[in-house]
Structure formats: C-alpha cells, structure tokens
C-alpha cells in the first residue's frame, strides 16, 4: 500500500519524513525496524523482504552487512528449529497411529543414532532452552554469554528483562551504569525492547543535579517501548508531572509501583488495565489525595489482580475507603505490609475468595475480631470456606507475640490445606507451627522462628517437613550451639536450593568496634561458619546468613573468572565452595530485591517486610 493511501495522519507524516532521508539513513531505518521485529519474535515475509532490500543497497559498511546477515541467519535458524520440532512431533504422532510403519521406525531410529552428535542447542527447540534459562539464577546465567550466539541471545533476554537503575546512590559506578543504560536505550531499539520491567531508585535532594537527571529520564523513558512494569522508588517520589510523562509513553502498563515516603502521584488513577499496583508511603502525607487509591482500584476493576499497600507503622491511617472497592473481591494476590489493619479491612479480605497469596504484616487494630474471623473457617466437602484457594500465606504481626488465641485460630485456619506451598507465620509459637506442618503436604517454602533452638527442636522441624522443601528461613534468639552446626540436618531435603540461618544478636564484625587483629579473626570465623553450611548441603545455590545473602559457587560449575565478584561484592574461597556476597538490603527496596534464583526464595526473603525508613543496609 502506498503512502498516499494510508488512513491516518501520523503514518502519512512518517512516510513523508522517511522520503526526505538520504539513502544511507533510509537503509539504517530499514535495518533497525527489521532487527526490532526479529527481537520481538515477529520474523516473517515482511522482515525477510526488509533485509533483502537492505542488503541490496550499495555503499553499506561491512559491519552493518554482517550485522544484518547474522540477524537474518539467527532468525531463519530459529524458524527452522521450530519447524523441525513440529515435524518431529508429527512423526511421533504418526507412529502412534501406525506403530508398524517401517519407514517411520527407520527415520526415528536414525535420528536417535545421530542425536548425540548434534550440538546441544539442536537437541531441543528454542522454547525448551528458554524454559531452562528461566530457572537459572542470573549469576549463573551469565556464563551463557560466552558459549555461543544461540545461548547468548537467550541469556540477554532474561538478564535484561528486569533492570534496576540507581541515581543518587553513594557509588558513582551505579549512576554511570544507569546513564549508560539510558544512552543505549536511545541508540539501540533492540536492547530497549528487551527491558520489560524498569525499576528506578532515587536518592536526590532538590537541585540542579535532580533537574539534570530528570531531563535525562524524560528523554529515555519513551524508548523502552516493550515496558510492562514500572516502579519508582525513593526520594523524590513520583509526582504529578512525572505521572503525565509515564502516561504519555506507557499508558498500557501492566504493573505500577510507587515506593517512597510520600504519596505525591496526583493523577495516577488515569492508568487503565493495571494488573499489579504497589503503593508504599507514610500515608496521609503527600500531594495526592488518599482517595486516589480507591479510584485506582475502581478504574482497574476488571484487570487488577495483585495489590500491595504499605504505610509507616508508627502513623495512624486507614485503608478502609480503598477496601470498599469491588476490585478487592477480584484479587488473587494481596500484600499489606508495615501497616495497621482495621476490622473493616480484615472483613473485606475475608470475602476475597479468589486470593491465592496473602501477606499480612504490621498490627491488627482489633486482634480479637481477627481471631473470630480466622476461627470461623470450616471445611465443607473437602474445601475451606475462608480463602479456599490460598497457596501462599505470610502472617507477621507486631506486638502480638503473646496473643496465643489469635495464633491458635490462625494455625487452625491453615490445618489441612493441601494447596499451601509457601508459609511464614513470623512470631507464632514454634510448637504450634510444628504441630501444623505434617498436614501441609504441598509445602515447599517455610519461614519459621524457634526462639530457643536446640538439636532436638531442629530435628523435630526437619522431620515435620516434606522432603521436597526448596527454601527455608530459620531464625532464633538463643541457640544451644553455633547455628551452622545444624546444617547437616537439612541434607534430608534433596531439592533445597536456599537456606537462611539467622540469630537475632548476630551481625558481621565491624572494624570500628575492635582492633584490626580481632576484626580479621572474627571476619574469618564469620565466613568460615557460613561456608560450612554451603559445604554441608551440596544442593544449595544461595545462602542466607544472619540477614546477608550469598551465591554459592562450586568449583565444578564455576564459569566466572578468578577473583570476579558479583555486583561489587566480596568473595571467600575455601576448597570447592566459594561464597559471593550479594548486595545488602537497600532503603525502601521492594519485593523483587536481589535475584535469589526463583520466586520461592524471593517470596521468603521479601526486602520490604518490614520496610526500612531510617536504617540503610543491615544496621
């Protein structure tokens, strides 16, 4: 179709503009468009024609022609691999229909004989390798960057799916990295299209530097055309003018997060089709009316499924109005963190029958009423009447450690739930939790506090859990012996990949509190104890140690260079096990935090439960 017959003014104007370009810039435009479509998985006859015309253009540089040929070759290969996989499926289906067909038998037998000689990338279709990559932590997935272009393309898509950018951070390296990402997004549309989730961390006072960074952000944001989730974290908070900027370029966002001290995002209710909404603020202290939260819920009634609300626990506030929205009954995931929960809110939660995941962290204004609601659960025809679809439940209450009636009702509410996969009951008495665990046969993730940890208590915990456990956080106040000496008990779980052991009064040694010699001795003991846990449990990929997190790298699959660290961390080597330290918790950090290898460990180690307004890091 010619430009003169196009229907809308924008397309017609773009066509006119393209006609004004010289031959070289037209060719570059054609190449960039083709590459973007390939990266988006839209390779077809049109893209084939774009590249064919491009390659016929005289005067192209060798570098650009090589780039085009590689892109077309990779796209053709992926298409061929998909067709081969479908052909193989046809052969197997035909053999099921006619098992005696000798031609099919010979073909499949010949394929098996040659199969072992083929490259690994050809032994399974692209979709299978994509699935495999989704289960590999980013730390280890980086080794794919050096294998081949096939694996590199997969790794890059996963590594850059979610990007965190830090501005105002103490480390200039983080600021430079953020500026580099923005620059590349403006010049490389293929790279920009890989970023699906963007998280901006701000820590600036008002001034020229903030104005400069804001202008850079405004020009770069529209380039992330494939963006689906956007989170604004820190100070200054997302304000009305920025809301309009984000709306103009990404009005169809699926996820929106506002995490800061104040709720300043006037007009945020203009977003439609949100599937996830996060608001973490002190509440009642910002430019935006808190009624805006209710409006956001109402305007996204048919799509919103995940709601995260948090407020500074020391401030009086109310979510009562927001929870009057009809959207509450449609939610499948709800997180209330560091907040006061009124009876009105709790009653509305009780009628949210679609909830699969529920986090309640903070304090209950009427604990006795909550006790009655939890105790009202009944089992009819094998189904619970209160939150029947619950799979993940976190219940971390502040100031209610002695309310045994409440915790008795909570454990009774959980008893016999066959779908529960993730559980964290905070300060619930450990004897109640241990009595509950044998009923939860689908449990794979557990956070538990045993105030007085002994060999017998640890053994009872391990015996009460299913063998298929994959992530455990065990905390204590007093321990009979060094906590790392309990590690061997957890070898009972052949699939466990994450274990966090922590004691309330244990922290990494600090150089300003002791002599240099004592500091070195204490530090060596700290790392030696942590390494002993990773050595005792050969399946661990990640280790939590008194609030800190480490990647466990074993010599048989260590694909990084000697002495390389992860995101600026230190490393400690002891024989075949190496621990590489992950970044500590950042102020106002939210749920995703640092990659710990999967959704299970990420859920267990939420970075915003509780929310740190005053204390950075682990202090």
N, C-alpha and C positions, 0 to 999 in steps of 0.2 A: 504494500500500500504506500503510495507516495505521500510526501509531507503535506501536500496541498489538500488531501482528502481526510487528514486527521481531524478528530472531532473536537478536542479541547485546545484551548489557547496555550496552555503550558507546553504541551507536547509540540505544537506547531512552532512556538518560540524556540524551544530547544533545537528542533530541526533546523530552523533558520540560523541559530547560533553555530551549530555544527558546520553548516555550509560555509561559514566565514573563516573556519580554521584552515591552516595550511595543511599540506599532505601529511607531514610528519605528525602533527598533533591529532589529525583525524585517525591515523593509524594507532597512535597511543591510546586514544579513546576507545577504539575498537578492541584493542588488546585488554585494556583494563576491564571493559564490560564482559568480555569472554571469560577472563580469569575469575571475576566475581561470581558469574553464573556457575562456573565449574565448582568453585568452592562451596556454593550454596546447594550443590547436588542437582543442578538443572542442566547438565550437559545433554545436548540433543542436536538435531539437524541445524537449528539456527546457529548455535555456538560453533558447530563444525564449519559452517559457512563463514562466520565471522573470522575464524582463524585462517581459513583457506584464502580469503580475500586479503587478510593482513599479511600473510606470508608472500603474496604476490606483489606486495608494494615494494617498489625499488628504493634503495637507499637505506634499508634497515640496518641497524648495527648487529654485529654477530651476537652480542649479549642478549639483545631483545629477541632475535630469531630463536636462539637457544631456549630462552625462557618460554616462548610460545610453543615450540616443539615439545619441550618437556611437559608442559601443562596438557597439551593435546594427547601426548603419549600416555600420561598417567590416567587421564580421563577415559581414553579408549581401553586401557588395560582394566580399569575398574569395571567398565561396562562389560568387557569380555568375561571377567571373573564372575560377574553376576549371571551372565547368560550360561556360562559353564556350570555354575552351581544349579541353575534351574534345569539344565539338560541332565545333570546327574540325578536330580530328583525325579525327572521323567523316566529315566532308565530304571530306577529302583521301583517306581510305581508300576511300570510295565512288567517288571519281573514278578511283582506280587500278583498281577493278573494272570501271567503266563510263566510260572516257575520253570517250565520245561524248555523255554526258548533258548536254544543253544547259542545263538548269536549274541543275545543279551548277556548270557553267562560268560562267554569268552571276553566280551568287552569289559565287563566289570572285573573279571579276574585279571585281565591285562592291566587295568587301571590300578588295581591293588599292588601288583608287582612293581610298577613304576613309581608308585606313590611315595615311597621312602626316599627316592632320589630327587624329588621335586623340592624347590625352596619352600620353607615353612609358610611364607606368605601365600603360596598357591595351594596349600593343603586345606584351606578353609576360605570361604568368601569373606569379603571386607567386613560385612556386618558382624561376623563372629569375632574378628580381631578388634573391632570397635567395642564389642561387649567385653572382651577380655581386658582391654585398656581401662574400661570404666571401673574395674575392680582393683586396679593397681594404683597405689598412692603416688602423688606427683613426684615425690622424691625419687622413687624407683623408676617411674615412667620416663624420667629424663634420659635414662640410658638408651631408650628407643631412638632418641635424636641422632645417635651415632651408628645405627645399624644399617639402614637403607632408606631411600626416599619413601618407600611404602610405609614403613613404621614411623618415620619422622612425621609424615603428614597426619597420621592418626594421633601421635603424641602431641603435636602442636595444637590440634583441635581441642584436645582435652585440657592441656595445660593452660591455654589462654581462654577457656570457656568462662572462667571467673577471674577477674583482675581486681586486685586491691591497690589503690594509689594513696600514698601518704603525703600530705602537704602540711608544712609547719612542724614536721617531725624534727627531733633533735639531730637525726642523721641526715646529712646533706645527700648522701647516696640515695636515700629513698625519694627525696624531692627530685633529684636528677632523673631517677628511673621513671617517675611519674611524668615529667616533661618529655622524656624520650618516647613514652607510650603515646602521649597526645600527638607529638610530631609524626610518629609513624602512622597513626590512625588517619592523619590528614593527607599523607602521601601514599599510603598502601591500603586500598579498599579491601583487598583480600584479608589482610591481617585484621582490619577493623571489623569485618563480618564474622570473624571467629569469636569475638567477645560477646557473650550472651548475658553476662552478669557483671556489672561495674559497681564497685564499692569505693566511695571517696571518703577518706579520713582527713578531717580538717582540724587544725590547731593554731589559728591565727587571731591576733588582735586586729582591730580596725586600723587601717593604714594603707600606705602605698603598695606594700607587698601583697596584701589581700586583694587590692584592686587589680594588680597585675595578674595574679593567679586566677582571679575570677574571669578576667577577659580571655585568658588562655583557655579556661574551661568552656566558656560560652562558644568559642570558635571550634573547639574539638568535639564537643558532645554530639552534634548532628552527624558526624562521620561514623559513629557507631550505629549503623543502620539496622543491624540484627539484634540490638539490645532488647532483652526481655525483662531483666530485673535491674533495678537501680536503687542504691542505698546511699544516703548522705549521713555521715557520722561525725559528730564532734561539734566544734565551735569555729566560725559562726554556723548556726543552724540554717536549714533550708528556709528561705524567706520567699515572700510573695513574688518578687521579681524573678527569682530562680525557678519557682514553680511554673511561671509562664514560659521560661526558656525550655524547661524539660517538656512541658505540654506541647509546645510548638513542634518539637522534633520527635517526641516519643509518646504520643498520646495513647498508644495502644499497649503500654507496658503491662506485663502480667504481674510483676511484683514491685512494690514501692516501700522503701524503708526510710524512716526519719528518726535518727537516734542522736539526742543531744540533751542539753539542759532545759531548753525551752521549746514550746510548740509555736513556731513563727510562720508556718507554711500556710498562709492565707490563700484560699482558692484550691487547695489540694483535692477538694471534693469534685473538681471538674474531671478528674480521671474516671474513665469507664473501663469495664471489662477487667478490673483487677482481680487476680486470683489470690494474692497474698498482700496483706497490708501490715506494716510494722510502725508503731509509734512508741518511742521511749523518751519521756520528758518528765520534768518535775511536776507537770500538770498545773493548770490554773495560773500559769506564769509565762505568758508569751503573747505575741501579737494576734495569734489565731484564737477564735472562739472555740471552746471545747465542744460546742455543738457541732463543729465541723466533723468530728469523728463520727457522730451519729449519721451525718449526711453522707460521708464516705461509704458507710455500711449500706445505707438505703440505696444509694446510686449504683452500687455494685452487687445488688441482691442476688442476681442470677449467676454470678461468676465467682464471688469471693468465697474461698474455702479455708484459708489459713489466716488467722488473726493473732497478732502479737501486740499486747498492750503492757506498758510498764510505766511506773511513776516512782518518784523518790519516796521511799517508805516512810520517811520522817514527816512528810507533808500530808495534810488532810486533803482528800479529793474524793471524787466519786465517778465511777463508770456507769452509774445507774441509767443515765439517759441513753448512752450508746447501746447498752444491752437491751433496751426496749425495741431495737431494730429487729425486723422479721428475719434479717440475714443471719442472726445468731443460730437459728434452727437449721440453717443450711451448712454450717461449718463442719469440716472434717478434722481440722487441727486448730487448737486454741491454746495460747500461752499467755498467762497472766504472771508477770514477773516483778519482784521487788515492789509489791503494791498491796493496798488494802482491798479486801474483797468483802463487799457488803452482802447481806442476806438476799437483797434484790438480785444482785449479780449471780449469786450462787443458785438461786431458784431458777433463773433463766438458763444457766448451764445444765441444770438437771433436766431441762426439756430439749436440750440439743442432742437428740437421739442419734444423729449421724456422726458424732465425734469418734474419731479413731485415735487421736492423740490429744492428751490434756496435760498441761503444766500449770500447777497452782503453787506459786512461790510468793511469800510475803506473810500477811497475817489476816485472820478472819475476824471481822467485826463482831460476829455472833457465833462463836465456836459451838455452842450448844445446839443452835439451829442446824449448822452443818452436820453435826453428829446425827441428828434425827434424819436428815436427808440421806446420808450415807447408809444408815441402818434400815431405811425404807426399801432397799433393794431386795427383790425376790427373784427366784428362778422359776420360770414357768415354761414347761416343755423344753427344758434344757437351755433356755435363754434368760439372761439377766434383764430385768425391767428398767434398770438405771444404767444408761450408757452401754447398750448391749454390744456395740461394735468396737469397744475400746481395745487398742493394741499397745499403746504407749501411755504410761501414767507416771507423772512426777508430782510429788506432794512434799514440798519443803516449807514448813511453817516456822515463823519466828516467834519466840516467846510462848510456845505451846508444848514444850517438851514434857511437861507433867500432866498433860490432858490425856490420860490413858483411855478414857471413854471415847474420845474422838478417834484415837488411833485404833482402838478395838473395832469401831464401826468401819473405819477405812479398810482394815485387813479383812473384815467380814465381807465388805463390798467387793473385794478382789478375789475372794476364795472361789476356786473352781472355774476361773476364767481361762478357757482353753486358748484364746487368741492373744493373750498378753505376751508381747515379745520384749518390751523394754519397761523397766521398773526402777524407780528411785523414790524411796519413802523418807529420805532425809533423816531426821532425828527420831523416827519411830523406834520404840524399844526393839532391840535386835531379837529378843526371844519371840516377839510377835511376828517379825519378818521371817525368821527361821521356820516357824510353825506353818507359815503360809506357802513357802517356796515349793514343797513337794507337789502341791496342786497345780502349779504353773508349768505344764509340760512343754509349752511353746516358748518359754522364757529363754532369751539369748543375751540380754543385756541387763546388768544389775548394778545399782549404786546402793551401798549399804554402810551404815555406821555401827561398829561394835565398840562401845565405849571402853570396855576392858578386854583387850584382845589376848587370848591365851591359845596354846596349842590345841586344846580341846575345842574351844569356840571356833577356831579357824577350820578344824577338821569337820565339825558339825555343819559349817557353812558349805564347804566343798561337797559333802555328802548329800546335802539337801538340794543341790542344783543339778539340772540336766547336763549330761556330758557334752551337749552341743553348744555350750556357752561360748560366746565370741568376744565379749567385752565386760570387764568387771572393774568397779571402783570401790575399794575397801578403805575406809577411814577409821581412825581410832583416836582415843585420848591418851590411854595408858596401854602399853604393850608389855607382855611378860618377857619378851626377848626382842632383839632387833627385828624390825618388821620384815626385812629382806630374807630372814631365815625361814619364813613361812612360804616362800616362793615355790618350793618343790611340791607343795600340796596341790598347786594349780596345774601340774602336768596331767592331772586327771582329765583335763579338757583338751582334746586333740585339735580343736579348731580355734582356740583362744588366740587372738591377734593383738589385743590391747588389755593391759592390766595397769591400774593406778593404785599404788600403795601410799598412804599418807597418814602421818601422825600430826595431831594438832599443834604440837610445840616444836616441830622440826622444820628448819629452814636452812638453806645453803649458807655456809660460813661467809662472814663479811670481813673484809680486810681492815676496816676501821674499828673493829671491836676486839682485835687480838694482834699479837706480834706476827711478823712476817713468817717466822718459822711455824708457829702454831696454825696460822692460816693455811699454809701449804699442807701441813699434816692433816688438818681437818678436811680440806678440799679433796685430798687423795682418798680419804676414808669415805667421803660423800660419793664420789664417782665409783669407787670400788664396790660399795654396797649396791649401788644402782646396777652396775654391770653384772653383779652376781645374780640378780633377778632375771636379766635377759639371758644369761648363760644357763640358768636352771630350767627355763621354759623355752625350748627351741622354736616354738611356733610364733613367738611374739614378734610383731612388726613395729609396734610402738609401745613405749613405756611411760607411765606417769609416775613421778617420784616426788612426793611431798609438794604437790602443786605445780611442778615443772614437767615438761614433756620432751621426750627424746625419740628420734628414729633409731631403730635397732638395725644395724647393718652388719651382716655376717660375711665373712671373708669369701665364702663360696659363691656369693652372688653380688659382691660389691663391684658396681660398674662405674664408680667415680674415681677420679684421680687421687693420688696420695695427698692427704692433708686438705682436701677440698671440704668446705663446710657448707651447711645448708642455711641460706638466708642470713648469713653473717654470724652463724653460731660457732661455738667451740666444739671440739671433738675429743674423745678419750678412747684410746686403743688398749685392748687387753686380749691378746691372743687372737681368737677367731671372731670376737664380738667387739663391735665399735658402736658407741653411742654418739649421736649427733644431736645437739640441743636445738629444739625448736624455739621460736620467739615466745617470750612470756606474754601473759595477758596484757592487752593494751587498754587504756582507759576508754570506756564506752564501747568496747568491742562487742559485737553481737554474735548471734547464733552460729554462724559458719566458722568463725575463728580460723585456726590453723588446720590444714589438712591432716587428719589423723587416720586416713586410709579408708574411710567409709562413713555411711550415715549412722551406723550404730554407735561408733566411738564419738562421732560429732554430737549426737544427741546426749550421750552420757556426760560429755565434757563441755557443756554449754558455757560460753565465755561471758554470758550476761546474767548468770544466776549465781550469786547476786550481782547487781550492777555496781561498778566502782565509780563513784563520782569524784572521790577525793584522792584515792590512793592508786598511783600507776603501778604497773608491774605486779610483783607478788608481795610487796611490803604491806 
